[in-house]
Amino acid sequence: MNSLFKALSHPVRRRIIAMLRAGPLASGDIAAAFDMSWPTVTGHLNALREAELVSTERERQSVRYRLEISAVEEALAFLMDLSGTGKPDGKEP
């Protein structure tokens, strides 16, 4: 879970996640949305993939990134439990 929160700590990565909420995107489309070098964007995408927040799929010459909702749900459950607004240990009453 540490890698998940570390990945979410950077504003560029949060913006990429927001972009992926609309559906999968090619890496080139993601990179075009930012005024930074391709290697820098790739580093952010790798951090998101390592945190299991996104998955990849090769499509001919490009790589498509897809948001992994299960990782986001896990983070939300942790935060809700921490704040006392979630169910203890994720169990139903």
mmCIF file as gemmi writes it, N, C-alpha and C atoms, coordinates in Angstrom:
data_model
loop_
_atom_site.group_PDB
_atom_site.id
_atom_site.type_symbol
_atom_site.label_atom_id
_atom_site.label_alt_id
_atom_site.label_comp_id
_atom_site.label_asym_id
_atom_site.label_entity_id
_atom_site.label_seq_id
_atom_site.pdbx_PDB_ins_code
_atom_site.Cartn_x
_atom_site.Cartn_y
_atom_site.Cartn_z
_atom_site.occupancy
_atom_site.B_iso_or_equiv
_atom_site.pdbx_formal_charge
_atom_site.auth_seq_id
_atom_site.auth_asym_id
_atom_site.pdbx_PDB_model_num
ATOM 1 N N . MET Axp A 1 ? 0.825 -1.183 0 1 0 ? 1 A 1
ATOM 2 C CA . MET Axp A 1 ? 0 0 0 1 0 ? 1 A 1
ATOM 3 C C . MET Axp A 1 ? 0.878 1.258 0 1 0 ? 1 A 1
ATOM 4 N N . ASN Axp A 2 ? 2.111 1.169 0.494 1 0 ? 2 A 1
ATOM 5 C CA . ASN Axp A 2 ? 2.986 2.339 0.503 1 0 ? 2 A 1
ATOM 6 C C . ASN Axp A 2 ? 3.239 2.873 -0.9 1 0 ? 2 A 1
ATOM 7 N N . SER Axp A 3 ? 3.461 1.96 -1.858 1 0 ? 3 A 1
ATOM 8 C CA . SER Axp A 3 ? 3.708 2.408 -3.227 1 0 ? 3 A 1
ATOM 9 C C . SER Axp A 3 ? 2.469 3.072 -3.816 1 0 ? 3 A 1
ATOM 10 N N . LEU Axp A 4 ? 1.305 2.631 -3.395 1 0 ? 4 A 1
ATOM 11 C CA . LEU Axp A 4 ? 0.06 3.224 -3.861 1 0 ? 4 A 1
ATOM 12 C C . LEU Axp A 4 ? -0.045 4.674 -3.408 1 0 ? 4 A 1
ATOM 13 N N . PHE Axp A 5 ? 0.174 4.924 -2.129 1 0 ? 5 A 1
ATOM 14 C CA . PHE Axp A 5 ? 0.084 6.29 -1.619 1 0 ? 5 A 1
ATOM 15 C C . PHE Axp A 5 ? 1.224 7.163 -2.136 1 0 ? 5 A 1
ATOM 16 N N . LYS Axp A 6 ? 2.393 6.583 -2.329 1 0 ? 6 A 1
ATOM 17 C CA . LYS Axp A 6 ? 3.499 7.341 -2.909 1 0 ? 6 A 1
ATOM 18 C C . LYS Axp A 6 ? 3.144 7.751 -4.334 1 0 ? 6 A 1
ATOM 19 N N . ALA Axp A 7 ? 2.556 6.835 -5.098 1 0 ? 7 A 1
ATOM 20 C CA . ALA Axp A 7 ? 2.152 7.155 -6.469 1 0 ? 7 A 1
ATOM 21 C C . ALA Axp A 7 ? 1.102 8.256 -6.493 1 0 ? 7 A 1
ATOM 22 N N . LEU Axp A 8 ? 0.179 8.219 -5.55 1 0 ? 8 A 1
ATOM 23 C CA . LEU Axp A 8 ? -0.891 9.216 -5.496 1 0 ? 8 A 1
ATOM 24 C C . LEU Axp A 8 ? -0.411 10.575 -4.984 1 0 ? 8 A 1
ATOM 25 N N . SER Axp A 9 ? 0.778 10.622 -4.42 1 0 ? 9 A 1
ATOM 26 C CA . SER Axp A 9 ? 1.259 11.867 -3.827 1 0 ? 9 A 1
ATOM 27 C C . SER Axp A 9 ? 1.683 12.9 -4.864 1 0 ? 9 A 1
ATOM 28 N N . HIS Axp A 10 ? 1.885 12.502 -6.1 1 0 ? 10 A 1
ATOM 29 C CA . HIS Axp A 10 ? 2.363 13.443 -7.117 1 0 ? 10 A 1
ATOM 30 C C . HIS Axp A 10 ? 1.195 13.965 -7.961 1 0 ? 10 A 1
ATOM 31 N N . PRO Axp A 11 ? 1.105 15.283 -8.147 1 0 ? 11 A 1
ATOM 32 C CA . PRO Axp A 11 ? -0.031 15.855 -8.888 1 0 ? 11 A 1
ATOM 33 C C . PRO Axp A 11 ? -0.127 15.387 -10.337 1 0 ? 11 A 1
ATOM 34 N N . VAL Axp A 12 ? 0.999 15.126 -10.993 1 0 ? 12 A 1
ATOM 35 C CA . VAL Axp A 12 ? 0.948 14.637 -12.376 1 0 ? 12 A 1
ATOM 36 C C . VAL Axp A 12 ? 0.295 13.254 -12.411 1 0 ? 12 A 1
ATOM 37 N N . ARG Axp A 13 ? 0.635 12.431 -11.46 1 0 ? 13 A 1
ATOM 38 C CA . ARG Axp A 13 ? 0.055 11.076 -11.421 1 0 ? 13 A 1
ATOM 39 C C . ARG Axp A 13 ? -1.431 11.135 -11.114 1 0 ? 13 A 1
ATOM 40 N N . ARG Axp A 14 ? -1.829 12.039 -10.252 1 0 ? 14 A 1
ATOM 41 C CA . ARG Axp A 14 ? -3.265 12.194 -9.969 1 0 ? 14 A 1
ATOM 42 C C . ARG Axp A 14 ? -3.996 12.676 -11.217 1 0 ? 14 A 1
ATOM 43 N N . ARG Axp A 15 ? -3.358 13.537 -11.978 1 0 ? 15 A 1
ATOM 44 C CA . ARG Axp A 15 ? -3.986 14.009 -13.221 1 0 ? 15 A 1
ATOM 45 C C . ARG Axp A 15 ? -4.106 12.879 -14.24 1 0 ? 15 A 1
ATOM 46 N N . ILE Axp A 16 ? -3.09 12.034 -14.33 1 0 ? 16 A 1
ATOM 47 C CA . ILE Axp A 16 ? -3.15 10.88 -15.236 1 0 ? 16 A 1
ATOM 48 C C . ILE Axp A 16 ? -4.299 9.968 -14.83 1 0 ? 16 A 1
ATOM 49 N N . ILE Axp A 17 ? -4.443 9.72 -13.538 1 0 ? 17 A 1
ATOM 50 C CA . ILE Axp A 17 ? -5.537 8.879 -13.056 1 0 ? 17 A 1
ATOM 51 C C . ILE Axp A 17 ? -6.879 9.503 -13.423 1 0 ? 17 A 1
ATOM 52 N N . ALA Axp A 18 ? -6.997 10.805 -13.262 1 0 ? 18 A 1
ATOM 53 C CA . ALA Axp A 18 ? -8.239 11.489 -13.627 1 0 ? 18 A 1
ATOM 54 C C . ALA Axp A 18 ? -8.522 11.327 -15.119 1 0 ? 18 A 1
ATOM 55 N N . MET Axp A 19 ? -7.499 11.409 -15.941 1 0 ? 19 A 1
ATOM 56 C CA . MET Axp A 19 ? -7.669 11.219 -17.38 1 0 ? 19 A 1
ATOM 57 C C . MET Axp A 19 ? -8.158 9.809 -17.696 1 0 ? 19 A 1
ATOM 58 N N . LEU Axp A 20 ? -7.634 8.828 -16.975 1 0 ? 20 A 1
ATOM 59 C CA . LEU Axp A 20 ? -7.971 7.432 -17.242 1 0 ? 20 A 1
ATOM 60 C C . LEU Axp A 20 ? -9.358 7.044 -16.733 1 0 ? 20 A 1
ATOM 61 N N . ARG Axp A 21 ? -9.961 7.897 -15.919 1 0 ? 21 A 1
ATOM 62 C CA . ARG Axp A 21 ? -11.33 7.618 -15.459 1 0 ? 21 A 1
ATOM 63 C C . ARG Axp A 21 ? -12.295 7.547 -16.632 1 0 ? 21 A 1
ATOM 64 N N . ALA Axp A 22 ? -12.002 8.278 -17.707 1 0 ? 22 A 1
ATOM 65 C CA . ALA Axp A 22 ? -12.868 8.282 -18.89 1 0 ? 22 A 1
ATOM 66 C C . ALA Axp A 22 ? -12.674 7.038 -19.752 1 0 ? 22 A 1
ATOM 67 N N . GLY Axp A 23 ? -11.609 6.295 -19.506 1 0 ? 23 A 1
ATOM 68 C CA . GLY Axp A 23 ? -11.344 5.079 -20.271 1 0 ? 23 A 1
ATOM 69 C C . GLY Axp A 23 ? -9.87 4.96 -20.6 1 0 ? 23 A 1
ATOM 70 N N . PRO Axp A 24 ? -9.47 3.823 -21.156 1 0 ? 24 A 1
ATOM 71 C CA . PRO Axp A 24 ? -8.066 3.581 -21.48 1 0 ? 24 A 1
ATOM 72 C C . PRO Axp A 24 ? -7.536 4.601 -22.48 1 0 ? 24 A 1
ATOM 73 N N . LEU Axp A 25 ? -6.252 4.91 -22.342 1 0 ? 25 A 1
ATOM 74 C CA . LEU Axp A 25 ? -5.582 5.847 -23.245 1 0 ? 25 A 1
ATOM 75 C C . LEU Axp A 25 ? -4.221 5.298 -23.65 1 0 ? 25 A 1
ATOM 76 N N . ALA Axp A 26 ? -3.818 5.635 -24.861 1 0 ? 26 A 1
ATOM 77 C CA . ALA Axp A 26 ? -2.476 5.283 -25.331 1 0 ? 26 A 1
ATOM 78 C C . ALA Axp A 26 ? -1.458 6.164 -24.617 1 0 ? 26 A 1
ATOM 79 N N . SER Axp A 27 ? -0.268 5.634 -24.443 1 0 ? 27 A 1
ATOM 80 C CA . SER Axp A 27 ? 0.774 6.395 -23.753 1 0 ? 27 A 1
ATOM 81 C C . SER Axp A 27 ? 1.07 7.714 -24.455 1 0 ? 27 A 1
ATOM 82 N N . GLY Axp A 28 ? 1.016 7.732 -25.76 1 0 ? 28 A 1
ATOM 83 C CA . GLY Axp A 28 ? 1.254 8.964 -26.506 1 0 ? 28 A 1
ATOM 84 C C . GLY Axp A 28 ? 0.204 10.026 -26.225 1 0 ? 28 A 1
ATOM 85 N N . ASP Axp A 29 ? -1.051 9.601 -26.068 1 0 ? 29 A 1
ATOM 86 C CA . ASP Axp A 29 ? -2.124 10.548 -25.74 1 0 ? 29 A 1
ATOM 87 C C . ASP Axp A 29 ? -1.933 11.132 -24.343 1 0 ? 29 A 1
ATOM 88 N N . ILE Axp A 30 ? -1.484 10.292 -23.435 1 0 ? 30 A 1
ATOM 89 C CA . ILE Axp A 30 ? -1.228 10.767 -22.073 1 0 ? 30 A 1
ATOM 90 C C . ILE Axp A 30 ? -0.073 11.757 -22.092 1 0 ? 30 A 1
ATOM 91 N N . ALA Axp A 31 ? 1.009 11.396 -22.768 1 0 ? 31 A 1
ATOM 92 C CA . ALA Axp A 31 ? 2.19 12.255 -22.811 1 0 ? 31 A 1
ATOM 93 C C . ALA Axp A 31 ? 1.876 13.603 -23.46 1 0 ? 31 A 1
ATOM 94 N N . ALA Axp A 32 ? 1.001 13.607 -24.462 1 0 ? 32 A 1
ATOM 95 C CA . ALA Axp A 32 ? 0.668 14.849 -25.169 1 0 ? 32 A 1
ATOM 96 C C . ALA Axp A 32 ? -0.046 15.856 -24.266 1 0 ? 32 A 1
ATOM 97 N N . ALA Axp A 33 ? -0.643 15.375 -23.183 1 0 ? 33 A 1
ATOM 98 C CA . ALA Axp A 33 ? -1.383 16.258 -22.274 1 0 ? 33 A 1
ATOM 99 C C . ALA Axp A 33 ? -0.461 17.022 -21.318 1 0 ? 33 A 1
ATOM 100 N N . PHE Axp A 34 ? 0.83 16.711 -21.341 1 0 ? 34 A 1
ATOM 101 C CA . PHE Axp A 34 ? 1.77 17.31 -20.396 1 0 ? 34 A 1
ATOM 102 C C . PHE Axp A 34 ? 2.906 18.011 -21.128 1 0 ? 34 A 1
ATOM 103 N N . ASP Axp A 35 ? 3.377 19.089 -20.542 1 0 ? 35 A 1
ATOM 104 C CA . ASP Axp A 35 ? 4.509 19.826 -21.084 1 0 ? 35 A 1
ATOM 105 C C . ASP Axp A 35 ? 5.779 19.352 -20.381 1 0 ? 35 A 1
ATOM 106 N N . MET Axp A 36 ? 6.144 18.1 -20.685 1 0 ? 36 A 1
ATOM 107 C CA . MET Axp A 36 ? 7.35 17.513 -20.105 1 0 ? 36 A 1
ATOM 108 C C . MET Axp A 36 ? 7.873 16.45 -21.057 1 0 ? 36 A 1
ATOM 109 N N . SER Axp A 37 ? 9.078 16.011 -20.808 1 0 ? 37 A 1
ATOM 110 C CA . SER Axp A 37 ? 9.702 15.045 -21.711 1 0 ? 37 A 1
ATOM 111 C C . SER Axp A 37 ? 9.011 13.683 -21.623 1 0 ? 37 A 1
ATOM 112 N N . TRP Axp A 38 ? 9.129 12.936 -22.703 1 0 ? 38 A 1
ATOM 113 C CA . TRP Axp A 38 ? 8.564 11.583 -22.763 1 0 ? 38 A 1
ATOM 114 C C . TRP Axp A 38 ? 9.107 10.702 -21.633 1 0 ? 38 A 1
ATOM 115 N N . PRO Axp A 39 ? 10.434 10.697 -21.366 1 0 ? 39 A 1
ATOM 116 C CA . PRO Axp A 39 ? 10.945 9.871 -20.264 1 0 ? 39 A 1
ATOM 117 C C . PRO Axp A 39 ? 10.35 10.238 -18.897 1 0 ? 39 A 1
ATOM 118 N N . THR Axp A 40 ? 10.073 11.523 -18.682 1 0 ? 40 A 1
ATOM 119 C CA . THR Axp A 40 ? 9.48 11.943 -17.412 1 0 ? 40 A 1
ATOM 120 C C . THR Axp A 40 ? 8.064 11.392 -17.283 1 0 ? 40 A 1
ATOM 121 N N . VAL Axp A 41 ? 7.277 11.489 -18.351 1 0 ? 41 A 1
ATOM 122 C CA . VAL Axp A 41 ? 5.917 10.938 -18.337 1 0 ? 41 A 1
ATOM 123 C C . VAL Axp A 41 ? 5.976 9.429 -18.149 1 0 ? 41 A 1
ATOM 124 N N . THR Axp A 42 ? 6.904 8.779 -18.828 1 0 ? 42 A 1
ATOM 125 C CA . THR Axp A 42 ? 7.06 7.323 -18.689 1 0 ? 42 A 1
ATOM 126 C C . THR Axp A 42 ? 7.375 6.95 -17.246 1 0 ? 42 A 1
ATOM 127 N N . GLY Axp A 43 ? 8.189 7.759 -16.58 1 0 ? 43 A 1
ATOM 128 C CA . GLY Axp A 43 ? 8.5 7.506 -15.166 1 0 ? 43 A 1
ATOM 129 C C . GLY Axp A 43 ? 7.251 7.569 -14.305 1 0 ? 43 A 1
ATOM 130 N N . HIS Axp A 44 ? 6.386 8.535 -14.569 1 0 ? 44 A 1
ATOM 131 C CA . HIS Axp A 44 ? 5.131 8.64 -13.827 1 0 ? 44 A 1
ATOM 132 C C . HIS Axp A 44 ? 4.22 7.442 -14.117 1 0 ? 44 A 1
ATOM 133 N N . LEU Axp A 45 ? 4.153 7.042 -15.38 1 0 ? 45 A 1
ATOM 134 C CA . LEU Axp A 45 ? 3.331 5.881 -15.738 1 0 ? 45 A 1
ATOM 135 C C . LEU Axp A 45 ? 3.866 4.606 -15.089 1 0 ? 45 A 1
ATOM 136 N N . ASN Axp A 46 ? 5.181 4.475 -15.03 1 0 ? 46 A 1
ATOM 137 C CA . ASN Axp A 46 ? 5.779 3.304 -14.381 1 0 ? 46 A 1
ATOM 138 C C . ASN Axp A 46 ? 5.459 3.28 -12.889 1 0 ? 46 A 1
ATOM 139 N N . ALA Axp A 47 ? 5.491 4.443 -12.238 1 0 ? 47 A 1
ATOM 140 C CA . ALA Axp A 47 ? 5.158 4.503 -10.81 1 0 ? 47 A 1
ATOM 141 C C . ALA Axp A 47 ? 3.708 4.081 -10.582 1 0 ? 47 A 1
ATOM 142 N N . LEU Axp A 48 ? 2.815 4.509 -11.461 1 0 ? 48 A 1
ATOM 143 C CA . LEU Axp A 48 ? 1.405 4.116 -11.337 1 0 ? 48 A 1
ATOM 144 C C . LEU Axp A 48 ? 1.229 2.62 -11.579 1 0 ? 48 A 1
ATOM 145 N N . ARG Axp A 49 ? 1.978 2.087 -12.532 1 0 ? 49 A 1
ATOM 146 C CA . ARG Axp A 49 ? 1.892 0.647 -12.814 1 0 ? 49 A 1
ATOM 147 C C . ARG Axp A 49 ? 2.451 -0.171 -11.655 1 0 ? 49 A 1
ATOM 148 N N . GLU Axp A 50 ? 3.575 0.259 -11.095 1 0 ? 50 A 1
ATOM 149 C CA . GLU Axp A 50 ? 4.17 -0.456 -9.964 1 0 ? 50 A 1
ATOM 150 C C . GLU Axp A 50 ? 3.25 -0.441 -8.749 1 0 ? 50 A 1
ATOM 151 N N . ALA Axp A 51 ? 2.471 0.618 -8.598 1 0 ? 51 A 1
ATOM 152 C CA . ALA Axp A 51 ? 1.515 0.716 -7.49 1 0 ? 51 A 1
ATOM 153 C C . ALA Axp A 51 ? 0.213 -0.019 -7.809 1 0 ? 51 A 1
ATOM 154 N N . GLU Axp A 52 ? 0.164 -0.614 -8.997 1 0 ? 52 A 1
ATOM 155 C CA . GLU Axp A 52 ? -1.002 -1.362 -9.471 1 0 ? 52 A 1
ATOM 156 C C . GLU Axp A 52 ? -2.242 -0.484 -9.621 1 0 ? 52 A 1
ATOM 157 N N . LEU Axp A 53 ? -2.022 0.809 -9.836 1 0 ? 53 A 1
ATOM 158 C CA . LEU Axp A 53 ? -3.127 1.728 -10.092 1 0 ? 53 A 1
ATOM 159 C C . LEU Axp A 53 ? -3.546 1.715 -11.554 1 0 ? 53 A 1
ATOM 160 N N . VAL Axp A 54 ? -2.622 1.29 -12.429 1 0 ? 54 A 1
ATOM 161 C CA . VAL Axp A 54 ? -2.94 1.147 -13.841 1 0 ? 54 A 1
ATOM 162 C C . VAL Axp A 54 ? -2.395 -0.183 -14.343 1 0 ? 54 A 1
ATOM 163 N N . SER Axp A 55 ? -3.009 -0.663 -15.404 1 0 ? 55 A 1
ATOM 164 C CA . SER Axp A 55 ? -2.489 -1.843 -16.094 1 0 ? 55 A 1
ATOM 165 C C . SER Axp A 55 ? -2.2 -1.438 -17.53 1 0 ? 55 A 1
ATOM 166 N N . THR Axp A 56 ? -1.386 -2.221 -18.204 1 0 ? 56 A 1
ATOM 167 C CA . THR Axp A 56 ? -1.009 -1.897 -19.576 1 0 ? 56 A 1
ATOM 168 C C . THR Axp A 56 ? -1.429 -3.007 -20.517 1 0 ? 56 A 1
ATOM 169 N N . GLU Axp A 57 ? -1.617 -2.598 -21.755 1 0 ? 57 A 1
ATOM 170 C CA . GLU Axp A 57 ? -1.963 -3.544 -22.813 1 0 ? 57 A 1
ATOM 171 C C . GLU Axp A 57 ? -1.307 -3.039 -24.088 1 0 ? 57 A 1
ATOM 172 N N . ARG Axp A 58 ? -0.513 -3.896 -24.708 1 0 ? 58 A 1
ATOM 173 C CA . ARG Axp A 58 ? 0.141 -3.495 -25.953 1 0 ? 58 A 1
ATOM 174 C C . ARG Axp A 58 ? -0.871 -3.597 -27.077 1 0 ? 58 A 1
ATOM 175 N N . GLU Axp A 59 ? -0.914 -2.54 -27.878 1 0 ? 59 A 1
ATOM 176 C CA . GLU Axp A 59 ? -1.806 -2.497 -29.03 1 0 ? 59 A 1
ATOM 177 C C . GLU Axp A 59 ? -0.978 -2.045 -30.228 1 0 ? 59 A 1
ATOM 178 N N . ARG Axp A 60 ? -0.516 -2.993 -31.008 1 0 ? 60 A 1
ATOM 179 C CA . ARG Axp A 60 ? 0.401 -2.741 -32.122 1 0 ? 60 A 1
ATOM 180 C C . ARG Axp A 60 ? 1.645 -2.02 -31.629 1 0 ? 60 A 1
ATOM 181 N N . GLN Axp A 61 ? 1.839 -0.769 -32.071 1 0 ? 61 A 1
ATOM 182 C CA . GLN Axp A 61 ? 3.048 -0.035 -31.71 1 0 ? 61 A 1
ATOM 183 C C . GLN Axp A 61 ? 2.91 0.789 -30.431 1 0 ? 61 A 1
ATOM 184 N N . SER Axp A 62 ? 1.725 0.833 -29.862 1 0 ? 62 A 1
ATOM 185 C CA . SER Axp A 62 ? 1.547 1.673 -28.67 1 0 ? 62 A 1
ATOM 186 C C . SER Axp A 62 ? 1.154 0.827 -27.46 1 0 ? 62 A 1
ATOM 187 N N . VAL Axp A 63 ? 1.23 1.465 -26.313 1 0 ? 63 A 1
ATOM 188 C CA . VAL Axp A 63 ? 0.827 0.841 -25.06 1 0 ? 63 A 1
ATOM 189 C C . VAL Axp A 63 ? -0.36 1.627 -24.534 1 0 ? 63 A 1
ATOM 190 N N . ARG Axp A 64 ? -1.426 0.909 -24.196 1 0 ? 64 A 1
ATOM 191 C CA . ARG Axp A 64 ? -2.625 1.546 -23.644 1 0 ? 64 A 1
ATOM 192 C C . ARG Axp A 64 ? -2.633 1.325 -22.138 1 0 ? 64 A 1
ATOM 193 N N . TYR Axp A 65 ? -3.002 2.379 -21.427 1 0 ? 65 A 1
ATOM 194 C CA . TYR Axp A 65 ? -3.073 2.328 -19.968 1 0 ? 65 A 1
ATOM 195 C C . TYR Axp A 65 ? -4.53 2.353 -19.537 1 0 ? 65 A 1
ATOM 196 N N . ARG Axp A 66 ? -4.839 1.521 -18.544 1 0 ? 66 A 1
ATOM 197 C CA . ARG Axp A 66 ? -6.2 1.403 -18.022 1 0 ? 66 A 1
ATOM 198 C C . ARG Axp A 66 ? -6.154 1.555 -16.505 1 0 ? 66 A 1
ATOM 199 N N . LEU Axp A 67 ? -7.081 2.327 -15.966 1 0 ? 67 A 1
ATOM 200 C CA . LEU Axp A 67 ? -7.181 2.513 -14.521 1 0 ? 67 A 1
ATOM 201 C C . LEU Axp A 67 ? -7.649 1.227 -13.864 1 0 ? 67 A 1
ATOM 202 N N . GLU Axp A 68 ? -6.998 0.834 -12.79 1 0 ? 68 A 1
ATOM 203 C CA . GLU Axp A 68 ? -7.38 -0.349 -12.018 1 0 ? 68 A 1
ATOM 204 C C . GLU Axp A 68 ? -8.149 0.106 -10.786 1 0 ? 68 A 1
ATOM 205 N N . ILE Axp A 69 ? -9.446 0.027 -10.882 1 0 ? 69 A 1
ATOM 206 C CA . ILE Axp A 69 ? -10.329 0.519 -9.822 1 0 ? 69 A 1
ATOM 207 C C . ILE Axp A 69 ? -10.104 -0.228 -8.508 1 0 ? 69 A 1
ATOM 208 N N . SER Axp A 70 ? -9.748 -1.493 -8.551 1 0 ? 70 A 1
ATOM 209 C CA . SER Axp A 70 ? -9.58 -2.259 -7.312 1 0 ? 70 A 1
ATOM 210 C C . SER Axp A 70 ? -8.523 -1.635 -6.403 1 0 ? 70 A 1
ATOM 211 N N . ALA Axp A 71 ? -7.453 -1.103 -6.974 1 0 ? 71 A 1
ATOM 212 C CA . ALA Axp A 71 ? -6.416 -0.457 -6.163 1 0 ? 71 A 1
ATOM 213 C C . ALA Axp A 71 ? -6.94 0.826 -5.539 1 0 ? 71 A 1
ATOM 214 N N . VAL Axp A 72 ? -7.746 1.562 -6.291 1 0 ? 72 A 1
ATOM 215 C CA . VAL Axp A 72 ? -8.335 2.793 -5.774 1 0 ? 72 A 1
ATOM 216 C C . VAL Axp A 72 ? -9.316 2.465 -4.651 1 0 ? 72 A 1
ATOM 217 N N . GLU Axp A 73 ? -10.103 1.43 -4.845 1 0 ? 73 A 1
ATOM 218 C CA . GLU Axp A 73 ? -11.056 1.01 -3.811 1 0 ? 73 A 1
ATOM 219 C C . GLU Axp A 73 ? -10.337 0.585 -2.54 1 0 ? 73 A 1
ATOM 220 N N . GLU Axp A 74 ? -9.197 -0.095 -2.684 1 0 ? 74 A 1
ATOM 221 C CA . GLU Axp A 74 ? -8.418 -0.515 -1.518 1 0 ? 74 A 1
ATOM 222 C C . GLU Axp A 74 ? -7.923 0.702 -0.733 1 0 ? 74 A 1
ATOM 223 N N . ALA Axp A 75 ? -7.441 1.707 -1.441 1 0 ? 75 A 1
ATOM 224 C CA . ALA Axp A 75 ? -6.969 2.927 -0.778 1 0 ? 75 A 1
ATOM 225 C C . ALA Axp A 75 ? -8.118 3.64 -0.08 1 0 ? 75 A 1
ATOM 226 N N . LEU Axp A 76 ? -9.266 3.716 -0.743 1 0 ? 76 A 1
ATOM 227 C CA . LEU Axp A 76 ? -10.43 4.366 -0.135 1 0 ? 76 A 1
ATOM 228 C C . LEU Axp A 76 ? -10.89 3.629 1.118 1 0 ? 76 A 1
ATOM 229 N N . ALA Axp A 77 ? -10.906 2.304 1.055 1 0 ? 77 A 1
ATOM 230 C CA . ALA Axp A 77 ? -11.315 1.522 2.217 1 0 ? 77 A 1
ATOM 231 C C . ALA Axp A 77 ? -10.376 1.771 3.388 1 0 ? 77 A 1
ATOM 232 N N . PHE Axp A 78 ? -9.074 1.84 3.112 1 0 ? 78 A 1
ATOM 233 C CA . PHE Axp A 78 ? -8.1 2.113 4.161 1 0 ? 78 A 1
ATOM 234 C C . PHE Axp A 78 ? -8.351 3.477 4.789 1 0 ? 78 A 1
ATOM 235 N N . LEU Axp A 79 ? -8.549 4.494 3.941 1 0 ? 79 A 1
ATOM 236 C CA . LEU Axp A 79 ? -8.768 5.848 4.454 1 0 ? 79 A 1
ATOM 237 C C . LEU Axp A 79 ? -10.078 5.956 5.223 1 0 ? 79 A 1
ATOM 238 N N . MET Axp A 80 ? -11.113 5.288 4.751 1 0 ? 80 A 1
ATOM 239 C CA . MET Axp A 80 ? -12.392 5.322 5.456 1 0 ? 80 A 1
ATOM 240 C C . MET Axp A 80 ? -12.28 4.639 6.812 1 0 ? 80 A 1
ATOM 241 N N . ASP Axp A 81 ? -11.557 3.528 6.859 1 0 ? 81 A 1
ATOM 242 C CA . ASP Axp A 81 ? -11.36 2.835 8.126 1 0 ? 81 A 1
ATOM 243 C C . ASP Axp A 81 ? -10.532 3.698 9.077 1 0 ? 81 A 1
ATOM 244 N N . LEU Axp A 82 ? -9.526 4.349 8.543 1 0 ? 82 A 1
ATOM 245 C CA . LEU Axp A 82 ? -8.662 5.209 9.346 1 0 ? 82 A 1
ATOM 246 C C . LEU Axp A 82 ? -9.444 6.384 9.934 1 0 ? 82 A 1
ATOM 247 N N . SER Axp A 83 ? -10.355 6.927 9.155 1 0 ? 83 A 1
ATOM 248 C CA . SER Axp A 83 ? -11.124 8.073 9.615 1 0 ? 83 A 1
ATOM 249 C C . SER Axp A 83 ? -12.324 7.678 10.464 1 0 ? 83 A 1
ATOM 250 N N . GLY Axp A 84 ? -12.596 6.383 10.548 1 0 ? 84 A 1
ATOM 251 C CA . GLY Axp A 84 ? -13.719 5.912 11.347 1 0 ? 84 A 1
ATOM 252 C C . GLY Axp A 84 ? -15.039 5.934 10.608 1 0 ? 84 A 1
ATOM 253 N N . THR Axp A 85 ? -15.024 6.242 9.315 1 0 ? 85 A 1
ATOM 254 C CA . THR Axp A 85 ? -16.269 6.274 8.547 1 0 ? 85 A 1
ATOM 255 C C . THR Axp A 85 ? -16.546 4.965 7.829 1 0 ? 85 A 1
ATOM 256 N N . GLY Axp A 86 ? -15.59 4.074 7.83 1 0 ? 86 A 1
ATOM 257 C CA . GLY Axp A 86 ? -15.784 2.775 7.193 1 0 ? 86 A 1
ATOM 258 C C . GLY Axp A 86 ? -16.162 1.719 8.199 1 0 ? 86 A 1
ATOM 259 N N . LYS Axp A 87 ? -16.482 0.548 7.687 1 0 ? 87 A 1
ATOM 260 C CA . LYS Axp A 87 ? -16.799 -0.575 8.562 1 0 ? 87 A 1
ATOM 261 C C . LYS Axp A 87 ? -15.491 -1.168 9.082 1 0 ? 87 A 1
ATOM 262 N N . PRO Axp A 88 ? -15.427 -1.527 10.36 1 0 ? 88 A 1
ATOM 263 C CA . PRO Axp A 88 ? -14.2 -2.1 10.913 1 0 ? 88 A 1
ATOM 264 C C . PRO Axp A 88 ? -13.778 -3.353 10.154 1 0 ? 88 A 1
ATOM 265 N N . ASP Axp A 89 ? -12.524 -3.384 9.756 1 0 ? 89 A 1
ATOM 266 C CA . ASP Axp A 89 ? -11.933 -4.525 9.041 1 0 ? 89 A 1
ATOM 267 C C . ASP Axp A 89 ? -12.682 -4.864 7.775 1 0 ? 89 A 1
ATOM 268 N N . GLY Axp A 90 ? -13.497 -3.958 7.246 1 0 ? 90 A 1
ATOM 269 C CA . GLY Axp A 90 ? -14.206 -4.203 6.002 1 0 ? 90 A 1
ATOM 270 C C . GLY Axp A 90 ? -15.339 -5.196 6.134 1 0 ? 90 A 1
ATOM 271 N N . LYS Axp A 91 ? -15.715 -5.562 7.369 1 0 ? 91 A 1
ATOM 272 C CA . LYS Axp A 91 ? -16.77 -6.566 7.601 1 0 ? 91 A 1
ATOM 273 C C . LYS Axp A 91 ? -18.13 -5.895 7.696 1 0 ? 91 A 1
ATOM 274 N N . GLU Axp A 92 ? -19.12 -6.617 7.232 1 0 ? 92 A 1
ATOM 275 C CA . GLU Axp A 92 ? -20.505 -6.148 7.348 1 0 ? 92 A 1
ATOM 276 C C . GLU Axp A 92 ? -20.973 -6.283 8.805 1 0 ? 92 A 1
ATOM 277 N N . PRO Axp A 93 ? -21.874 -5.418 9.251 1 0 ? 93 A 1
ATOM 278 C CA . PRO Axp A 93 ? -22.371 -5.538 10.635 1 0 ? 93 A 1
ATOM 279 C C . PRO Axp A 93 ? -23.214 -6.774 10.829 1 0 ? 93 A 1
